[in-house]
Amino acid sequence: MEDKNIIPSKIIELETSIKLLEYLKRNNTIDDGMYNFCINKLIGKLELEKSKIDKNYINEISNYKILT
């Protein structure tokens, strides 16, 4: 069986939030302080989610909910 590049939806959600903040920062919608605060919180959550990934986490279907 070949390995597939499977990414849990929570990680995709966090990365999308980071991209949104980068967009808001580029358009001067949020200031540097708010940007840095939010990015640091999201990176912490992202690292926590990535540290949870193991064989059981990958096989758990509830980690792949549909993002809406």
N, CA, C and O atoms as a printed pandas DataFrame, in Angstrom:
     atom_number atom_name residue_name chain_id  residue_number  x_coord  y_coord  z_coord
0              1         N          MET        A               1    0.850   -1.176    0.000
1              2        CA          MET        A               1    0.000    0.000    0.000
2              3         C          MET        A               1    0.898    1.243    0.000
3              4         O          MET        A               1    1.878    1.301    0.742
4              5         N          GLU        A               2    0.575    2.201   -0.803
5              6        CA          GLU        A               2    1.377    3.420   -0.883
6              7         C          GLU        A               2    0.956    4.424    0.176
7              8         O          GLU        A               2   -0.205    4.461    0.585
8              9         N          ASP        A               3    1.903    5.235    0.616
9             10        CA          ASP        A               3    1.597    6.286    1.580
10            11         C          ASP        A               3    0.945    7.458    0.868
11            12         O          ASP        A               3    1.378    7.871   -0.208
12            13         N          LYS        A               4   -0.076    7.970    1.468
13            14        CA          LYS        A               4   -0.759    9.137    0.911
14            15         C          LYS        A               4   -0.446   10.344    1.768
15            16         O          LYS        A               4   -0.230   10.221    2.974
16            17         N          ASN        A               5   -0.422   11.487    1.158
17            18        CA          ASN        A               5   -0.176   12.720    1.891
18            19         C          ASN        A               5   -1.508   13.182    2.474
19            20         O          ASN        A               5   -2.277   13.884    1.817
20            21         N          ILE        A               6   -1.769   12.782    3.706
21            22        CA          ILE        A               6   -3.037   13.072    4.370
22            23         C          ILE        A               6   -2.807   14.179    5.393
23            24         O          ILE        A               6   -1.904   14.093    6.226
24            25         N          ILE        A               7   -3.633   15.218    5.319
25            26        CA          ILE        A               7   -3.516   16.343    6.243
26            27         C          ILE        A               7   -4.840   16.506    6.974
27            28         O          ILE        A               7   -5.875   16.698    6.335
28            29         N          PRO        A               8   -4.827   16.434    8.294
29            30        CA          PRO        A               8   -6.065   16.616    9.067
30            31         C          PRO        A               8   -6.666   18.008    8.851
31            32         O          PRO        A               8   -5.945   18.977    8.609
32            33         N          SER        A               9   -7.974   18.089    8.941
33            34        CA          SER        A               9   -8.671   19.343    8.673
34            35         C          SER        A               9   -8.309   20.451    9.657
35            36         O          SER        A               9   -8.334   21.624    9.287
36            37         N          LYS        A              10   -7.977   20.113   10.891
37            38        CA          LYS        A              10   -7.610   21.139   11.880
38            39         C          LYS        A              10   -6.344   21.871   11.446
39            40         O          LYS        A              10   -6.238   23.084   11.626
40            41         N          ILE        A              11   -5.388   21.146   10.878
41            42        CA          ILE        A              11   -4.152   21.770   10.404
42            43         C          ILE        A              11   -4.441   22.672    9.216
43            44         O          ILE        A              11   -3.891   23.769    9.124
44            45         N          ILE        A              12   -5.286   22.230    8.317
45            46        CA          ILE        A              12   -5.662   23.060    7.166
46            47         C          ILE        A              12   -6.362   24.325    7.633
47            48         O          ILE        A              12   -6.109   25.410    7.108
48            49         N          GLU        A              13   -7.237   24.190    8.611
49            50        CA          GLU        A              13   -7.960   25.335    9.167
50            51         C          GLU        A              13   -6.995   26.356    9.777
51            52         O          GLU        A              13   -7.144   27.557    9.553
52            53         N          LEU        A              14   -6.017   25.889   10.540
53            54        CA          LEU        A              14   -5.048   26.792   11.165
54            55         C          LEU        A              14   -4.169   27.482   10.116
55            56         O          LEU        A              14   -3.898   28.678   10.223
56            57         N          GLU        A              15   -3.727   26.731    9.106
57            58        CA          GLU        A              15   -2.909   27.326    8.057
58            59         C          GLU        A              15   -3.695   28.352    7.243
59            60         O          GLU        A              15   -3.136   29.358    6.807
60            61         N          THR        A              16   -4.971   28.105    7.040
61            62        CA          THR        A              16   -5.826   29.064    6.343
62            63         C          THR        A              16   -5.988   30.341    7.165
63            64         O          THR        A              16   -5.994   31.442    6.614
64            65         N          SER        A              17   -6.117   30.194    8.467
65            66        CA          SER        A              17   -6.218   31.360    9.343
66            67         C          SER        A              17   -4.945   32.200    9.291
67            68         O          SER        A              17   -5.009   33.429    9.295
68            69         N          ILE        A              18   -3.799   31.543    9.243
69            70        CA          ILE        A              18   -2.526   32.262    9.140
70            71         C          ILE        A              18   -2.460   33.028    7.823
71            72         O          ILE        A              18   -2.026   34.180    7.794
72            73         N          LYS        A              19   -2.888   32.394    6.737
73            74        CA          LYS        A              19   -2.885   33.071    5.427
74            75         C          LYS        A              19   -3.821   34.278    5.435
75            76         O          LYS        A              19   -3.500   35.311    4.847
76            77         N          LEU        A              20   -4.965   34.160    6.089
77            78        CA          LEU        A              20   -5.897   35.280    6.192
78            79         C          LEU        A              20   -5.268   36.440    6.953
79            80         O          LEU        A              20   -5.400   37.594    6.544
80            81         N          LEU        A              21   -4.592   36.146    8.046
81            82        CA          LEU        A              21   -3.923   37.200    8.812
82            83         C          LEU        A              21   -2.827   37.875    7.990
83            84         O          LEU        A              21   -2.648   39.090    8.065
84            85         N          GLU        A              22   -2.095   37.082    7.205
85            86        CA          GLU        A              22   -1.071   37.663    6.336
86            87         C          GLU        A              22   -1.698   38.612    5.318
87            88         O          GLU        A              22   -1.147   39.675    5.032
88            89         N          TYR        A              23   -2.838   38.230    4.779
89            90        CA          TYR        A              23   -3.555   39.088    3.834
90            91         C          TYR        A              23   -4.000   40.393    4.510
91            92         O          TYR        A              23   -3.825   41.479    3.957
92            93         N          LEU        A              24   -4.578   40.270    5.711
93            94        CA          LEU        A              24   -5.031   41.460    6.432
94            95         C          LEU        A              24   -3.865   42.381    6.776
95            96         O          LEU        A              24   -4.005   43.604    6.737
96            97         N          LYS        A              25   -2.730   41.805    7.109
97            98        CA          LYS        A              25   -1.540   42.589    7.428
98            99         C          LYS        A              25   -1.044   43.345    6.197
99           100         O          LYS        A              25   -0.697   44.523    6.283
100          101         N          ARG        A              26   -1.011   42.661    5.049
101          102        CA          ARG        A              26   -0.570   43.310    3.799
102          103         C          ARG        A              26   -1.460   44.482    3.427
103          104         O          ARG        A              26   -0.981   45.475    2.880
104          105         N          ASN        A              27   -2.739   44.379    3.714
105          106        CA          ASN        A              27   -3.688   45.437    3.359
106          107         C          ASN        A              27   -3.891   46.447    4.475
107          108         O          ASN        A              27   -4.823   47.251    4.427
108          109         N          ASN        A              28   -3.023   46.412    5.483
109          110        CA          ASN        A              28   -3.054   47.347    6.607
110          111         C          ASN        A              28   -4.399   47.373    7.333
111          112         O          ASN        A              28   -4.815   48.414    7.841
112          113         N          THR        A              29   -5.070   46.233    7.380
113          114        CA          THR        A              29   -6.326   46.132    8.099
114          115         C          THR        A              29   -6.096   45.921    9.588
115          116         O          THR        A              29   -6.877   46.395   10.414
116          117         N          ILE        A              30   -5.016   45.204    9.936
117          118        CA          ILE        A              30   -4.660   45.004   11.333
118          119         C          ILE        A              30   -3.247   45.532   11.563
119          120         O          ILE        A              30   -2.427   45.573   10.645
120          121         N          ASP        A              31   -2.978   45.931   12.794
121          122        CA          ASP        A              31   -1.652   46.482   13.102
122          123         C          ASP        A              31   -0.665   45.368   13.454
123          124         O          ASP        A              31   -1.042   44.204   13.591
124          125         N          ASP        A              32    0.593   45.746   13.596
125          126        CA          ASP        A              32    1.658   44.776   13.847
126          127         C          ASP        A              32    1.448   44.007   15.146
127          128         O          ASP        A              32    1.678   42.799   15.194
128          129         N          GLY        A              33    1.017   44.691   16.192
129          130        CA          GLY        A              33    0.829   44.044   17.481
130          131         C          GLY        A              33   -0.227   42.955   17.429
131          132         O          GLY        A              33   -0.007   41.851   17.928
132          133         N          MET        A              34   -1.358   43.253   16.836
133          134        CA          MET        A              34   -2.443   42.272   16.727
134          135         C          MET        A              34   -2.022   41.113   15.827
135          136         O          MET        A              34   -2.310   39.954   16.123
136          137         N          TYR        A              35   -1.349   41.429   14.742
137          138        CA          TYR        A              35   -0.866   40.400   13.814
138          139         C          TYR        A              35    0.074   39.439   14.541
139          140         O          TYR        A              35   -0.108   38.223   14.479
140          141         N          ASN        A              36    1.075   39.985   15.229
141          142        CA          ASN        A              36    2.050   39.143   15.923
142          143         C          ASN        A              36    1.394   38.295   17.007
143          144         O          ASN        A              36    1.723   37.119   17.160
144          145         N          PHE        A              37    0.472   38.884   17.755
145          146        CA          PHE        A              37   -0.228   38.155   18.802
146          147         C          PHE        A              37   -0.998   36.963   18.216
147          148         O          PHE        A              37   -0.880   35.839   18.706
148          149         N          CYS        A              38   -1.773   37.216   17.181
149          150        CA          CYS        A              38   -2.592   36.161   16.575
150          151         C          CYS        A              38   -1.730   35.084   15.910
151          152         O          CYS        A              38   -2.012   33.893   16.039
152          153         N          ILE        A              39   -0.692   35.503   15.207
153          154        CA          ILE        A              39    0.190   34.544   14.537
154          155         C          ILE        A              39    0.870   33.639   15.564
155          156         O          ILE        A              39    0.957   32.428   15.358
156          157         N          ASN        A              40    1.343   34.205   16.646
157          158        CA          ASN        A              40    1.999   33.394   17.670
158          159         C          ASN        A              40    1.042   32.373   18.282
159          160         O          ASN        A              40    1.432   31.230   18.525
160          161         N          LYS        A              41   -0.204   32.772   18.532
161          162        CA          LYS        A              41   -1.201   31.841   19.065
162          163         C          LYS        A              41   -1.478   30.717   18.067
163          164         O          LYS        A              41   -1.543   29.545   18.441
164          165         N          LEU        A              42   -1.641   31.086   16.792
165          166        CA          LEU        A              42   -1.944   30.083   15.772
166          167         C          LEU        A              42   -0.771   29.129   15.544
167          168         O          LEU        A              42   -0.978   27.932   15.349
168          169         N          ILE        A              43    0.435   29.640   15.565
169          170        CA          ILE        A              43    1.611   28.781   15.377
170          171         C          ILE        A              43    1.728   27.800   16.540
171          172         O          ILE        A              43    2.088   26.640   16.340
172          173         N          GLY        A              44    1.430   28.252   17.736
173          174        CA          GLY        A              44    1.431   27.352   18.887
174          175         C          GLY        A              44    0.418   26.227   18.725
175          176         O          GLY        A              44    0.725   25.065   18.991
176          177         N          LYS        A              45   -0.784   26.573   18.289
177          178        CA          LYS        A              45   -1.821   25.563   18.064
178          179         C          LYS        A              45   -1.425   24.612   16.937
179          180         O          LYS        A              45   -1.665   23.407   17.015
180          181         N          LEU        A              46   -0.818   25.167   15.890
181          182        CA          LEU        A              46   -0.399   24.356   14.750
182          183         C          LEU        A              46    0.678   23.350   15.162
183          184         O          LEU        A              46    0.620   22.184   14.770
184          185         N          GLU        A              47    1.640   23.788   15.937
185          186        CA          GLU        A              47    2.690   22.884   16.414
186          187         C          GLU        A              47    2.112   21.796   17.317
187          188         O          GLU        A              47    2.555   20.648   17.266
188          189         N          LEU        A              48    1.132   22.148   18.138
189          190        CA          LEU        A              48    0.482   21.166   19.000
190          191         C          LEU        A              48   -0.239   20.112   18.161
191          192         O          LEU        A              48   -0.118   18.917   18.431
192          193         N          GLU        A              49   -0.980   20.541   17.158
193          194        CA          GLU        A              49   -1.693   19.594   16.284
194          195         C          GLU        A              49   -0.721   18.694   15.534
195          196         O          GLU        A              49   -0.966   17.494   15.402
196          197         N          LYS        A              50    0.372   19.254   15.046
197          198        CA          LYS        A              50    1.350   18.450   14.313
198          199         C          LYS        A              50    2.031   17.443   15.228
199          200         O          LYS        A              50    2.404   16.359   14.780
200          201         N          SER        A              51    2.198   17.783   16.500
201          202        CA          SER        A              51    2.830   16.846   17.431
202          203         C          SER        A              51    1.907   15.679   17.769
203          204         O          SER        A              51    2.385   14.632   18.205
204          205         N          LYS        A              52    0.606   15.832   17.580
205          206        CA          LYS        A              52   -0.353   14.774   17.860
206          207         C          LYS        A              52   -0.385   13.700   16.773
207          208         O          LYS        A              52   -0.895   12.604   17.001
208          209         N          ILE        A              53    0.146   14.003   15.614
209          210        CA          ILE        A              53    0.019   13.104   14.469
210          211         C          ILE        A              53    0.841   11.836   14.689
211          212         O          ILE        A              53    2.059   11.878   14.859
212          213         N          ASP        A              54    0.143   10.725   14.679
213          214        CA          ASP        A              54    0.751    9.403   14.689
214          215         C          ASP        A              54   -0.176    8.480   13.895
215          216         O          ASP        A              54   -1.141    8.946   13.290
216          217         N          LYS        A              55    0.104    7.206   13.894
217          218        CA          LYS        A              55   -0.672    6.255   13.084
218          219         C          LYS        A              55   -2.154    6.261   13.477
219          220         O          LYS        A              55   -3.022    6.250   12.604
220          221         N          ASN        A              56   -2.450    6.278   14.784
221          222        CA          ASN        A              56   -3.847    6.282   15.235
222          223         C          ASN        A              56   -4.546    7.585   14.869
223          224         O          ASN        A              56   -5.717    7.572   14.488
224          225         N          TYR        A              57   -3.848    8.704   14.980
225          226        CA          TYR        A              57   -4.424   10.008   14.647
226          227         C          TYR        A              57   -4.772   10.067   13.168
227          228         O          TYR        A              57   -5.819   10.590   12.788
228          229         N          ILE        A              58   -3.889    9.528   12.337
229          230        CA          ILE        A              58   -4.119    9.533   10.888
230          231         C          ILE        A              58   -5.313    8.661   10.525
231          232         O          ILE        A              58   -6.076    9.001    9.621
232          233         N          ASN        A              59   -5.479    7.551   11.216
233          234        CA          ASN        A              59   -6.571    6.622   10.897
234          235         C          ASN        A              59   -7.921    7.036   11.488
235          236         O          ASN        A              59   -8.943    6.451   11.129
236          237         N          GLU        A              60   -7.954    8.012   12.369
237          238        CA          GLU        A              60   -9.210    8.462   12.989
238          239         C          GLU        A              60   -9.969    9.359   12.004
239          240         O          GLU        A              60   -9.506   10.443   11.650
240          241         N          ILE        A              61  -11.121    8.895   11.575
241          242        CA          ILE        A              61  -11.905    9.595   10.549
242          243         C          ILE        A              61  -12.418   10.957   11.021
243          244         O          ILE        A              61  -12.630   11.845   10.195
244          245         N          SER        A              62  -12.622   11.140   12.315
245          246        CA          SER        A              62  -13.159   12.414   12.813
246          247         C          SER        A              62  -12.157   13.563   12.656
247          248         O          SER        A              62  -12.544   14.725   12.783
248          249         N          ASN        A              63  -10.900   13.273   12.387
249          250        CA          ASN        A              63   -9.900   14.320   12.166
250          251         C          ASN        A              63   -9.968   14.914   10.761
251          252         O          ASN        A              63   -9.208   15.822   10.426
252          253         N          TYR        A              64  -10.875   14.402    9.953
253          254        CA          TYR        A              64  -10.976   14.849    8.568
254          255         C          TYR        A              64  -12.377   15.360    8.251
255          256         O          TYR        A              64  -12.940   15.044    7.203
256          257         N          LYS        A              65  -12.933   16.155    9.167
257          258        CA          LYS        A              65  -14.255   16.718    8.947
258          259         C          LYS        A              65  -14.214   17.697    7.769
259          260         O          LYS        A              65  -13.157   18.224    7.422
260          261         N          ILE        A              66  -15.332   17.919    7.187
261          262        CA          ILE        A              66  -15.409   18.848    6.061
262          263         C          ILE        A              66  -15.344   20.266    6.590
263          264         O          ILE        A              66  -16.067   20.635    7.516
264          265         N          LEU        A              67  -14.468   21.056    5.988
265          266        CA          LEU        A              67  -14.343   22.466    6.384
266          267         C          LEU        A              67  -15.413   23.276    5.681
267          268         O          LEU        A              67  -15.594   23.167    4.468
268          269         N          THR        A              68  -16.118   24.086    6.447
269          270        CA          THR        A              68  -17.129   24.957    5.837
270          271         C          THR        A              68  -16.923   26.375    6.255
271          272         O          THR        A              68  -17.677   27.256    5.843
